[in-house]
Amino acid sequence: MKQNLFRAISSAFVLIAILSIFSARAAAAPRSGDPVFASGGHSEISARALRDFRKQFKEVSNETWEVIPDGFLSSFIRDGVTNRIYYNKAGKWEFTVRQAEESLLPRALKAALRSIYYDYTISCVHEIRSSSNLSYVVIVEDKKTVKKIGISGDREFEVMEELIKE
């Protein structure tokens, strides 16, 4: 009888120890929706940048952060749009780049672009927003070429790069 009681207590103790280990690991693991810090952790990211991000993007909770040469970069995807938010070393917001398909381009700009590059397909749109400017970089392509078109705030189109397909 004592032997059975000892085995039951020992088994219960082992089970409690195993459950404690797994629950501690689960608590330490990042949860879905928590930010991911790619460059060694939260302490390397400017508190000012983190505060500004939370203020501007309250609904985002699954962003990634990294330290870059000029400051910090936070990235996330929302509604099929890739968002990259750049901060300087002091944690001050510098600019945001949003990347998506042609739906990101305003209708008037899309119409103007299509009137010039009517035989081309819009394959990618980058919206670049700073405190003083909104501009776009659009990738268009036809059967033979790929062009990177810059569109400034005053609707001027500039071919930034042109590649020939092989």
OpenMM code with the backbone's topology and positions (N, CA, C; nanometers):
from openmm import Vec3, app, unit

residues = "MET LYS GLN ASN LEU PHE ARG ALA ILE SER SER ALA PHE VAL LEU ILE ALA ILE LEU SER ILE PHE SER ALA ARG ALA ALA ALA ALA PRO ARG SER GLY ASP PRO VAL PHE ALA SER GLY GLY HIS SER GLU ILE SER ALA ARG ALA LEU ARG ASP PHE ARG LYS GLN PHE LYS GLU VAL SER ASN GLU THR TRP GLU VAL ILE PRO ASP GLY PHE LEU SER SER PHE ILE ARG ASP GLY VAL THR ASN ARG ILE TYR TYR ASN LYS ALA GLY LYS TRP GLU PHE THR VAL ARG GLN ALA GLU GLU SER LEU LEU PRO ARG ALA LEU LYS ALA ALA LEU ARG SER ILE TYR TYR ASP TYR THR ILE SER CYS VAL HIS GLU ILE ARG SER SER SER ASN LEU SER TYR VAL VAL ILE VAL GLU ASP LYS LYS THR VAL LYS LYS ILE GLY ILE SER GLY ASP ARG GLU PHE GLU VAL MET GLU GLU LEU ILE LYS GLU".split()
positions = [
    Vec3(0.0814, -0.1189, 0.0000),
    Vec3(0.0000, 0.0000, 0.0000),
    Vec3(0.0862, 0.1258, 0.0000),
    Vec3(0.1920, 0.1291, 0.0881),
    Vec3(0.2810, 0.2442, 0.0909),
    Vec3(0.3507, 0.2617, -0.0432),
    Vec3(0.3839, 0.1492, -0.1071),
    Vec3(0.4527, 0.1550, -0.2354),
    Vec3(0.3625, 0.2192, -0.3407),
    Vec3(0.2342, 0.1830, -0.3455),
    Vec3(0.1405, 0.2418, -0.4416),
    Vec3(0.1212, 0.3911, -0.4154),
    Vec3(0.1131, 0.4278, -0.2879),
    Vec3(0.0981, 0.5683, -0.2530),
    Vec3(0.2213, 0.6476, -0.2949),
    Vec3(0.3404, 0.5907, -0.2735),
    Vec3(0.4646, 0.6562, -0.3129),
    Vec3(0.4694, 0.6742, -0.4641),
    Vec3(0.4303, 0.5703, -0.5418),
    Vec3(0.4287, 0.5793, -0.6886),
    Vec3(0.3306, 0.6861, -0.7352),
    Vec3(0.2153, 0.6946, -0.6743),
    Vec3(0.1141, 0.7939, -0.7120),
    Vec3(0.1658, 0.9347, -0.6853),
    Vec3(0.2284, 0.9547, -0.5700),
    Vec3(0.2821, 1.0864, -0.5357),
    Vec3(0.3984, 1.1213, -0.6292),
    Vec3(0.4852, 1.0241, -0.6566),
    Vec3(0.5988, 1.0461, -0.7468),
    Vec3(0.5498, 1.0811, -0.8870),
    Vec3(0.4501, 1.0084, -0.9358),
    Vec3(0.3944, 1.0349, -1.0689),
    Vec3(0.3332, 1.1742, -1.0747),
    Vec3(0.2611, 1.2116, -0.9697),
    Vec3(0.1993, 1.3443, -0.9648),
    Vec3(0.3069, 1.4528, -0.9628),
    Vec3(0.4137, 1.4309, -0.8875),
    Vec3(0.5222, 1.5275, -0.8813),
    Vec3(0.5888, 1.5438, -1.0182),
    Vec3(0.6161, 1.4342, -1.0866),
    Vec3(0.6782, 1.4377, -1.2201),
    Vec3(0.5857, 1.5109, -1.3176),
    Vec3(0.4575, 1.4804, -1.3120),
    Vec3(0.3612, 1.5454, -1.4004),
    Vec3(0.3562, 1.6961, -1.3752),
    Vec3(0.3565, 1.7375, -1.2495),
    Vec3(0.3558, 1.8798, -1.2154),
    Vec3(0.4842, 1.9467, -1.2647),
    Vec3(0.5976, 1.8802, -1.2496),
    Vec3(0.7249, 1.9361, -1.2953),
    Vec3(0.7251, 1.9550, -1.4472),
    Vec3(0.6752, 1.8570, -1.5209),
    Vec3(0.6689, 1.8653, -1.6670),
    Vec3(0.5759, 1.9775, -1.7097),
    Vec3(0.4602, 1.9867, -1.6474),
    Vec3(0.3662, 2.0938, -1.6811),
    Vec3(0.4247, 2.2309, -1.6505),
    Vec3(0.4987, 2.2434, -1.5415),
    Vec3(0.5618, 2.3712, -1.5065),
    Vec3(0.6638, 2.4129, -1.6116),
    Vec3(0.7415, 2.3173, -1.6596),
    Vec3(0.8421, 2.3480, -1.7627),
    Vec3(0.7740, 2.3953, -1.8900),
    Vec3(0.6718, 2.3232, -1.9357),
    Vec3(0.6028, 2.3609, -2.0594),
    Vec3(0.5305, 2.4945, -2.0460),
    Vec3(0.4705, 2.5205, -1.9315),
    Vec3(0.4004, 2.6486, -1.9161),
    Vec3(0.5004, 2.7636, -1.9093),
    Vec3(0.6186, 2.7418, -1.8517),
    Vec3(0.7218, 2.8460, -1.8488),
    Vec3(0.7720, 2.8750, -1.9893),
    Vec3(0.7914, 2.7707, -2.0692),
    Vec3(0.8339, 2.7910, -2.2088),
    Vec3(0.7268, 2.8633, -2.2882),
    Vec3(0.6043, 2.8274, -2.2692),
    Vec3(0.4947, 2.8924, -2.3425),
    Vec3(0.4845, 3.0396, -2.3048),
    Vec3(0.5075, 3.0712, -2.1789),
    Vec3(0.5008, 3.2107, -2.1358),
    Vec3(0.6159, 3.2916, -2.1928),
    Vec3(0.7326, 3.2285, -2.2102),
    Vec3(0.8495, 3.2984, -2.2628),
    Vec3(0.8457, 3.3115, -2.4142),
    Vec3(0.7762, 3.2243, -2.4841),
    Vec3(0.7701, 3.2278, -2.6299),
    Vec3(0.6846, 3.3450, -2.6757),
    Vec3(0.7239, 3.4087, -2.7904),
    Vec3(0.6413, 3.5191, -2.8383),
    Vec3(0.5045, 3.4693, -2.8813),
    Vec3(0.4018, 3.5435, -2.8427),
    Vec3(0.2666, 3.5071, -2.8810),
    Vec3(0.2385, 3.5616, -3.0187),
    Vec3(0.1431, 3.5005, -3.0859),
    Vec3(0.0998, 3.5537, -3.2137),
    Vec3(0.0471, 3.6942, -3.1905),
    Vec3(0.0952, 3.7879, -3.2702),
    Vec3(0.0527, 3.9249, -3.2539),
    Vec3(0.1530, 4.0103, -3.1775),
    Vec3(0.2517, 3.9500, -3.1100),
    Vec3(0.3534, 4.0274, -3.0409),
    Vec3(0.4578, 4.0752, -3.1419),
    Vec3(0.5202, 4.1911, -3.1169),
    Vec3(0.6265, 4.2370, -3.2058),
    Vec3(0.7449, 4.1410, -3.2027),
    Vec3(0.8157, 4.1329, -3.3144),
    Vec3(0.9351, 4.0501, -3.3243),
    Vec3(1.0529, 4.1447, -3.3414),
    Vec3(1.1549, 4.1302, -3.2588),
    Vec3(1.2717, 4.2160, -3.2647),
    Vec3(1.3850, 4.1375, -3.3283),
    Vec3(1.4172, 4.1708, -3.4541),
    Vec3(1.5122, 4.0940, -3.5328),
    Vec3(1.6563, 4.1204, -3.4953),
    Vec3(1.6859, 4.2280, -3.4280),
    Vec3(1.8246, 4.2682, -3.4065),
    Vec3(1.8708, 4.2538, -3.2631),
    Vec3(1.8241, 4.1565, -3.1944),
    Vec3(1.8753, 4.1323, -3.0614),
    Vec3(1.7835, 4.1742, -2.9491),
    Vec3(1.6741, 4.2377, -2.9809),
    Vec3(1.5808, 4.2626, -2.8733),
    Vec3(1.5288, 4.4037, -2.8644),
    Vec3(1.4353, 4.4162, -2.7777),
    Vec3(1.3601, 4.5385, -2.7526),
    Vec3(1.4514, 4.6521, -2.7084),
    Vec3(1.5563, 4.6233, -2.6318),
    Vec3(1.6396, 4.7277, -2.5732),
    Vec3(1.7176, 4.8065, -2.6781),
    Vec3(1.7389, 4.7509, -2.7972),
    Vec3(1.8126, 4.8222, -2.9014),
    Vec3(1.7257, 4.9217, -2.9767),
    Vec3(1.5946, 4.9092, -2.9686),
    Vec3(1.5022, 4.9953, -3.0419),
    Vec3(1.4713, 5.1187, -2.9573),
    Vec3(1.4720, 5.2335, -3.0199),
    Vec3(1.4435, 5.3594, -2.9502),
    Vec3(1.3034, 5.3571, -2.8888),
    Vec3(1.2950, 5.3962, -2.7623),
    Vec3(1.1645, 5.4033, -2.6945),
    Vec3(1.0750, 5.5055, -2.7643),
    Vec3(1.1341, 5.6117, -2.8159),
    Vec3(1.0572, 5.7132, -2.8874),
    Vec3(0.9939, 5.6534, -3.0134),
    Vec3(1.0713, 5.5719, -3.0862),
    Vec3(1.0182, 5.5068, -3.2067),
    Vec3(0.9049, 5.4111, -3.1707),
    Vec3(0.9222, 5.3344, -3.0657),
    Vec3(0.8182, 5.2414, -3.0221),
    Vec3(0.6903, 5.3157, -2.9829),
    Vec3(0.7049, 5.4252, -2.9098),
    Vec3(0.5880, 5.5050, -2.8700),
    Vec3(0.5171, 5.5641, -2.9916),
    Vec3(0.5952, 5.6192, -3.0843),
    Vec3(0.5352, 5.6779, -3.2041),
    Vec3(0.4628, 5.5714, -3.2858),
    Vec3(0.5245, 5.4544, -3.2979),
    Vec3(0.4609, 5.3462, -3.3732),
    Vec3(0.3265, 5.3084, -3.3112),
    Vec3(0.3239, 5.2909, -3.1794),
    Vec3(0.2004, 5.2537, -3.1098),
    Vec3(0.0928, 5.3614, -3.1255),
    Vec3(0.1356, 5.4864, -3.1276),
    Vec3(0.0409, 5.5968, -3.1442),
    Vec3(-0.0170, 5.5985, -3.2857),
    Vec3(0.0678, 5.5763, -3.3859),
    Vec3(0.0245, 5.5833, -3.5259),
    Vec3(-0.0471, 5.4570, -3.5732),
    Vec3(-0.0095, 5.3420, -3.5188),
    Vec3(-0.0623, 5.2138, -3.5661),
    Vec3(-0.1162, 5.1333, -3.4489),
    Vec3(-0.2185, 5.1849, -3.3835),
    Vec3(-0.2757, 5.1223, -3.2640),
    Vec3(-0.3226, 4.9798, -3.2879),
    Vec3(-0.3762, 4.9530, -3.4064),
    Vec3(-0.4353, 4.8225, -3.4357),
    Vec3(-0.3329, 4.7173, -3.4784),
    Vec3(-0.2083, 4.7565, -3.5004),
    Vec3(-0.1050, 4.6622, -3.5452),
    Vec3(-0.0344, 4.6039, -3.4237),
    Vec3(-0.0193, 4.4716, -3.4232),
    Vec3(0.0471, 4.4084, -3.3092),
    Vec3(0.1453, 4.3000, -3.3504),
    Vec3(0.1665, 4.2807, -3.4783),
    Vec3(0.2554, 4.1729, -3.5224),
    Vec3(0.3704, 4.2259, -3.6066),
    Vec3(0.4149, 4.3470, -3.5779),
    Vec3(0.5223, 4.4069, -3.6558),
    Vec3(0.6573, 4.3448, -3.6215),
    Vec3(0.7518, 4.3617, -3.7117),
    Vec3(0.8906, 4.3234, -3.6838),
    Vec3(0.9728, 4.4514, -3.6775),
    Vec3(1.0752, 4.4501, -3.5962),
    Vec3(1.1639, 4.5643, -3.5794),
    Vec3(1.3059, 4.5216, -3.6092),
    Vec3(1.3825, 4.6107, -3.6694),
    Vec3(1.5245, 4.5860, -3.6861),
    Vec3(1.6030, 4.7152, -3.6780),
    Vec3(1.7262, 4.7017, -3.6357),
    Vec3(1.8171, 4.8153, -3.6326),
    Vec3(1.8816, 4.8222, -3.7704),
    Vec3(1.8779, 4.9396, -3.8326),
    Vec3(1.9406, 4.9613, -3.9631),
    Vec3(2.0469, 5.0695, -3.9456),
    Vec3(2.1366, 5.0865, -4.0427),
    Vec3(2.2468, 5.1822, -4.0235),
    Vec3(2.2026, 5.3241, -3.9843),
    Vec3(2.0917, 5.3721, -4.0372),
    Vec3(2.0489, 5.5087, -4.0078),
    Vec3(1.9434, 5.5183, -3.8981),
    Vec3(1.9081, 5.4062, -3.8362),
    Vec3(1.8065, 5.4103, -3.7310),
    Vec3(1.7349, 5.2789, -3.7116),
    Vec3(1.6014, 5.2812, -3.7308),
    Vec3(1.5183, 5.1647, -3.7016),
    Vec3(1.4133, 5.1468, -3.8104),
    Vec3(1.3764, 5.0229, -3.8336),
    Vec3(1.2755, 4.9899, -3.9337),
    Vec3(1.1733, 4.8972, -3.8707),
    Vec3(1.0465, 4.9334, -3.8860),
    Vec3(0.9372, 4.8468, -3.8432),
    Vec3(0.8595, 4.8062, -3.9675),
    Vec3(0.8226, 4.6780, -3.9768),
    Vec3(0.7509, 4.6274, -4.0936),
    Vec3(0.6315, 4.5443, -4.0500),
    Vec3(0.5254, 4.5534, -4.1300),
    Vec3(0.4092, 4.4682, -4.1080),
    Vec3(0.3279, 4.4654, -4.2363),
    Vec3(0.2400, 4.3669, -4.2455),
    Vec3(0.1493, 4.3546, -4.3598),
    Vec3(0.0079, 4.3683, -4.3076),
    Vec3(-0.0690, 4.4553, -4.3743),
    Vec3(-0.2087, 4.4745, -4.3370),
    Vec3(-0.2898, 4.4900, -4.4647),
    Vec3(-0.3941, 4.4103, -4.4781),
    Vec3(-0.4837, 4.4150, -4.5942),
    Vec3(-0.4084, 4.3987, -4.7258),
    Vec3(-0.3077, 4.3128, -4.7272),
    Vec3(-0.2320, 4.2853, -4.8486),
    Vec3(-0.1303, 4.3924, -4.8849),
    Vec3(-0.1126, 4.4912, -4.7993),
    Vec3(-0.0172, 4.5993, -4.8238),
    Vec3(0.0997, 4.5846, -4.7258),
    Vec3(0.2214, 4.5794, -4.7812),
    Vec3(0.3411, 4.5744, -4.6979),
    Vec3(0.3751, 4.7157, -4.6546),
    Vec3(0.3918, 4.7356, -4.5252),
    Vec3(0.4224, 4.8670, -4.4684),
    Vec3(0.5598, 4.8623, -4.4042),
    Vec3(0.6437, 4.9627, -4.4368),
    Vec3(0.7752, 4.9762, -4.3745),
    Vec3(0.7854, 5.1180, -4.3210),
    Vec3(0.8074, 5.1293, -4.1901),
    Vec3(0.8131, 5.2591, -4.1252),
    Vec3(0.9570, 5.2813, -4.0791),
    Vec3(1.0171, 5.3903, -4.1245),
    Vec3(1.1571, 5.4204, -4.0964),
    Vec3(1.1671, 5.5312, -3.9922),
    Vec3(1.2550, 5.5086, -3.8927),
    Vec3(1.2833, 5.6062, -3.7875),
    Vec3(1.4328, 5.6342, -3.7871),
    Vec3(1.4708, 5.7571, -3.7522),
    Vec3(1.6135, 5.7872, -3.7415),
    Vec3(1.6677, 5.7335, -3.6086),
    Vec3(1.7960, 5.7551, -3.5839),
    Vec3(1.8588, 5.6999, -3.4626),
    Vec3(1.8010, 5.7575, -3.3336),
    Vec3(1.7436, 5.8772, -3.3429),
    Vec3(1.6813, 5.9388, -3.2249),
    Vec3(1.5384, 5.8883, -3.2048),
    Vec3(1.4888, 5.8068, -3.2974),
    Vec3(1.3542, 5.7521, -3.2860),
    Vec3(1.2476, 5.8392, -3.3489),
    Vec3(1.2885, 5.9393, -3.4258),
    Vec3(1.1929, 6.0285, -3.4924),
    Vec3(1.1529, 5.9672, -3.6268),
    Vec3(1.0224, 5.9682, -3.6547),
    Vec3(0.9714, 5.9144, -3.7806),
    Vec3(1.0297, 5.9931, -3.8971),
    Vec3(1.0788, 5.9204, -3.9977),
    Vec3(1.1353, 5.9828, -4.1168),
    Vec3(1.0414, 5.9677, -4.2363),
    Vec3(1.0043, 5.8434, -4.2678),
    Vec3(0.9133, 5.8202, -4.3797),
    Vec3(0.8549, 5.6799, -4.3719),
    Vec3(0.7492, 5.6599, -4.4498),
    Vec3(0.6807, 5.5312, -4.4581),
    Vec3(0.6743, 5.4892, -4.6037),
    Vec3(0.7018, 5.3620, -4.6290),
    Vec3(0.6888, 5.3050, -4.7636),
    Vec3(0.5833, 5.1966, -4.7573),
    Vec3(0.4815, 5.2116, -4.8422),
    Vec3(0.3770, 5.1094, -4.8542),
    Vec3(0.3916, 5.0471, -4.9917),
    Vec3(0.3829, 4.9145, -4.9987),
    Vec3(0.4009, 4.8435, -5.1252),
    Vec3(0.2827, 4.7515, -5.1503),
    Vec3(0.2280, 4.7601, -5.2719),
    Vec3(0.1136, 4.6760, -5.3069),
    Vec3(0.0993, 4.6726, -5.4584),
    Vec3(-0.0147, 4.6193, -5.5006),
    Vec3(-0.0468, 4.6167, -5.6420),
    Vec3(-0.0993, 4.7541, -5.6829),
    Vec3(-0.1463, 4.7651, -5.8052),
    Vec3(-0.1856, 4.8947, -5.8601),
    Vec3(-0.3003, 4.9620, -5.7854),
    Vec3(-0.3748, 4.8897, -5.7039),
    Vec3(-0.4853, 4.9505, -5.6297),
    Vec3(-0.4377, 5.0580, -5.5315),
    Vec3(-0.3094, 5.0573, -5.4979),
    Vec3(-0.2526, 5.1578, -5.4080),
    Vec3(-0.2384, 5.2939, -5.4767),
    Vec3(-0.2333, 5.2932, -5.6075),
    Vec3(-0.2158, 5.4161, -5.6850),
    Vec3(-0.3497, 5.4885, -5.6994),
    Vec3(-0.3557, 5.6178, -5.6678),
    Vec3(-0.4809, 5.6920, -5.6852),
    Vec3(-0.5292, 5.6866, -5.8306),
    Vec3(-0.6583, 5.6889, -5.8471),
    Vec3(-0.7213, 5.6721, -5.9786),
    Vec3(-0.6684, 5.7716, -6.0819),
    Vec3(-0.6548, 5.8995, -6.0445),
    Vec3(-0.6087, 6.0019, -6.1400),
    Vec3(-0.4651, 5.9744, -6.1857),
    Vec3(-0.3792, 5.9337, -6.0924),
    Vec3(-0.2414, 5.9009, -6.1292),
    Vec3(-0.2357, 5.7758, -6.2160),
    Vec3(-0.3185, 5.6780, -6.1823),
    Vec3(-0.3228, 5.5555, -6.2623),
    Vec3(-0.3653, 5.5865, -6.4062),
    Vec3(-0.4667, 5.6723, -6.4223),
    Vec3(-0.5142, 5.7099, -6.5559),
    Vec3(-0.4053, 5.7846, -6.6324),
    Vec3(-0.3364, 5.8774, -6.5648),
    Vec3(-0.2289, 5.9520, -6.6303),
    Vec3(-0.1144, 5.8597, -6.6706),
    Vec3(-0.0794, 5.7657, -6.5842),
    Vec3(0.0276, 5.6700, -6.6144),
    Vec3(-0.0108, 5.5817, -6.7325),
    Vec3(-0.1338, 5.5322, -6.7324),
    Vec3(-0.1800, 5.4463, -6.8421),
    Vec3(-0.1881, 5.5221, -6.9751),
    Vec3(-0.2137, 5.6531, -6.9703),
    Vec3(-0.2194, 5.7292, -7.0958),
    Vec3(-0.0811, 5.7408, -7.1605),
    Vec3(0.0246, 5.7340, -7.0802),
    Vec3(0.1612, 5.7411, -7.1327),
    Vec3(0.2145, 5.6006, -7.1628),
    Vec3(0.1930, 5.5081, -7.0715),
    Vec3(0.2453, 5.3711, -7.0835),
    Vec3(0.1292, 5.2744, -7.1070),
    Vec3(0.0549, 5.2979, -7.2140),
    Vec3(-0.0685, 5.2232, -7.2396),
    Vec3(-0.0465, 5.0762, -7.2720),
    Vec3(0.0709, 5.0378, -7.3221),
    Vec3(0.0983, 4.8977, -7.3530),
    Vec3(0.1651, 4.8232, -7.2369),
    Vec3(0.1766, 4.8883, -7.1233),
    Vec3(0.2459, 4.8309, -7.0083),
    Vec3(0.1470, 4.7866, -6.9012),
    Vec3(0.1900, 4.6890, -6.8236),
    Vec3(0.1136, 4.6402, -6.7085),
    Vec3(0.1793, 4.6947, -6.5814),
    Vec3(0.0985, 4.7442, -6.4895),
    Vec3(0.1513, 4.7897, -6.3608),
    Vec3(0.1688, 4.6670, -6.2720),
    Vec3(0.2931, 4.6386, -6.2339),
    Vec3(0.3175, 4.5173, -6.1553),
    Vec3(0.3379, 4.5451, -6.0067),
    Vec3(0.3798, 4.6667, -5.9713),
    Vec3(0.4045, 4.6961, -5.8300),
    Vec3(0.4013, 4.8471, -5.8090),
    Vec3(0.3486, 4.8898, -5.6934),
    Vec3(0.3430, 5.0317, -5.6585),
    Vec3(0.4028, 5.0489, -5.5197),
    Vec3(0.4931, 5.1461, -5.5082),
    Vec3(0.5485, 5.1864, -5.3793),
    Vec3(0.5017, 5.3287, -5.3525),
    Vec3(0.4364, 5.3482, -5.2398),
    Vec3(0.3959, 5.4823, -5.1966),
    Vec3(0.4945, 5.5251, -5.0894),
    Vec3(0.5604, 5.6397, -5.1102),
    Vec3(0.6584, 5.6897, -5.0152),
    Vec3(0.6048, 5.8192, -4.9554),
    Vec3(0.5826, 5.8176, -4.8233),
    Vec3(0.5235, 5.9323, -4.7540),
    Vec3(0.6214, 5.9820, -4.6479),
    Vec3(0.6518, 6.1115, -4.6561),
    Vec3(0.7301, 6.1770, -4.5517),
    Vec3(0.6452, 6.2920, -4.4979),
    Vec3(0.6998, 6.3684, -4.4050),
    Vec3(0.6219, 6.4785, -4.3481),
    Vec3(0.5938, 6.5876, -4.4507),
    Vec3(0.6754, 6.5969, -4.5539),
    Vec3(0.6593, 6.7048, -4.6511),
    Vec3(0.6248, 6.6583, -4.7929),
    Vec3(0.6160, 6.5275, -4.8171),
    Vec3(0.6013, 6.4822, -4.9537),
    Vec3(0.5294, 6.3475, -4.9615),
    Vec3(0.4596, 6.3291, -5.0716),
    Vec3(0.4009, 6.1999, -5.1067),
    Vec3(0.4402, 6.1726, -5.2505),
    Vec3(0.5087, 6.0620, -5.2731),
    Vec3(0.5495, 6.0262, -5.4083),
    Vec3(0.5312, 5.8763, -5.4277),
    Vec3(0.5454, 5.8341, -5.5524),
    Vec3(0.5252, 5.6943, -5.5872),
    Vec3(0.6389, 5.6464, -5.6757),
    Vec3(0.6712, 5.5192, -5.6618),
    Vec3(0.7583, 5.4505, -5.7555),
    Vec3(0.6768, 5.3335, -5.8064),
    Vec3(0.6588, 5.3293, -5.9395),
    Vec3(0.5724, 5.2291, -6.0008),
    Vec3(0.6562, 5.1446, -6.0956),
    Vec3(0.6410, 5.0146, -6.0853),
    Vec3(0.7080, 4.9222, -6.1766),
    Vec3(0.6066, 4.8842, -6.2842),
    Vec3(0.6416, 4.9129, -6.4112),
    Vec3(0.5570, 4.8760, -6.5241),
    Vec3(0.6381, 4.7869, -6.6173),
    Vec3(0.5680, 4.6998, -6.6884),
    Vec3(0.6402, 4.6125, -6.7804),
    Vec3(0.5539, 4.5761, -6.8994),
    Vec3(0.6239, 4.5527, -7.0102),
    Vec3(0.5594, 4.4969, -7.1290),
    Vec3(0.6356, 4.3706, -7.1643),
    Vec3(0.6218, 4.3215, -7.2856),
    Vec3(0.6858, 4.1943, -7.3228),
    Vec3(0.8380, 4.2042, -7.3261),
    Vec3(0.8919, 4.3248, -7.3527),
    Vec3(1.0353, 4.3381, -7.3719),
    Vec3(1.1085, 4.4154, -7.2625),
    Vec3(1.0384, 4.5013, -7.1888),
    Vec3(1.1070, 4.5876, -7.0923),
    Vec3(1.0346, 4.5950, -6.9579),
    Vec3(1.1116, 4.6345, -6.8588),
    Vec3(1.0604, 4.6661, -6.7255),
    Vec3(1.1103, 4.8065, -6.6942),
    Vec3(1.0189, 4.8932, -6.6504),
    Vec3(1.0567, 5.0304, -6.6189),
    Vec3(1.0159, 5.0639, -6.4767),
    Vec3(1.1047, 5.1399, -6.4106),
    Vec3(1.0748, 5.1941, -6.2782),
    Vec3(1.0449, 5.3417, -6.3000),
    Vec3(0.9201, 5.3799, -6.2715),
    Vec3(0.8744, 5.5159, -6.2957),
    Vec3(0.8562, 5.5877, -6.1620),
    Vec3(0.9194, 5.7029, -6.1473),
    Vec3(0.9003, 5.7855, -6.0288),
    Vec3(0.7923, 5.8888, -6.0563),
    Vec3(0.7010, 5.9062, -5.9616),
    Vec3(0.5952, 6.0055, -5.9752),
    Vec3(0.6056, 6.0971, -5.8533),
    Vec3(0.6366, 6.2236, -5.8781),
    Vec3(0.6514, 6.3181, -5.7676),
    Vec3(0.5163, 6.3750, -5.7283),
    Vec3(0.5170, 6.4507, -5.6216),
    Vec3(0.3939, 6.5099, -5.5709),
    Vec3(0.3230, 6.5991, -5.6707),
    Vec3(0.3983, 6.6580, -5.7641),
    Vec3(0.3363, 6.7442, -5.8641),
    Vec3(0.3047, 6.6696, -5.9943),
    Vec3(0.2927, 6.5371, -5.9839),
    Vec3(0.2517, 6.4492, -6.0947),
    Vec3(0.3482, 6.4467, -6.2120),
    Vec3(0.4757, 6.4683, -6.1861),
    Vec3(0.5750, 6.4547, -6.2912),
    Vec3(0.6233, 6.3100, -6.2923),
    Vec3(0.6294, 6.2533, -6.4133),
    Vec3(0.6726, 6.1156, -6.4319),
    Vec3(0.8175, 6.1155, -6.4777),
    Vec3(0.8978, 6.0280, -6.4171),
    Vec3(1.0384, 6.0174, -6.4540),
    Vec3(1.0770, 5.8696, -6.4595),
    Vec3(1.1368, 5.8287, -6.5709),
    Vec3(1.1869, 5.6912, -6.5815),
    Vec3(1.3158, 5.6849, -6.5009),
    Vec3(1.3135, 5.6129, -6.3927),
    Vec3(1.4276, 5.6025, -6.3038),
    Vec3(1.5236, 5.4914, -6.3480),
    Vec3(1.4655, 5.3874, -6.4066),
    Vec3(1.5457, 5.2721, -6.4494),
    Vec3(1.4681, 5.1974, -6.5568),
    Vec3(1.5409, 5.1433, -6.6519),
    Vec3(1.4778, 5.0634, -6.7576),
    Vec3(1.5641, 4.9401, -6.7817),
    Vec3(1.5008, 4.8254, -6.7800),
    Vec3(1.5688, 4.6988, -6.8014),
    Vec3(1.5092, 4.6271, -6.9198),
    Vec3(1.5945, 4.5623, -6.9962),
    Vec3(1.5492, 4.4833, -7.1112),
    Vec3(1.5354, 4.3383, -7.0654),
    Vec3(1.4202, 4.2781, -7.0930),
    Vec3(1.3997, 4.1377, -7.0590),
    Vec3(1.4730, 4.0502, -7.1599),
    Vec3(1.5228, 3.9387, -7.1152),
    Vec3(1.5911, 3.8458, -7.2068),
    Vec3(1.5073, 3.7248, -7.2310),
] * unit.nanometer
topology = app.Topology()
chain = topology.addChain("A")
for resn in residues:
    res = topology.addResidue(resn, chain)
    for name in ("N", "CA", "C"):
        topology.addAtom(name, app.Element.getBySymbol(name[0]), res)
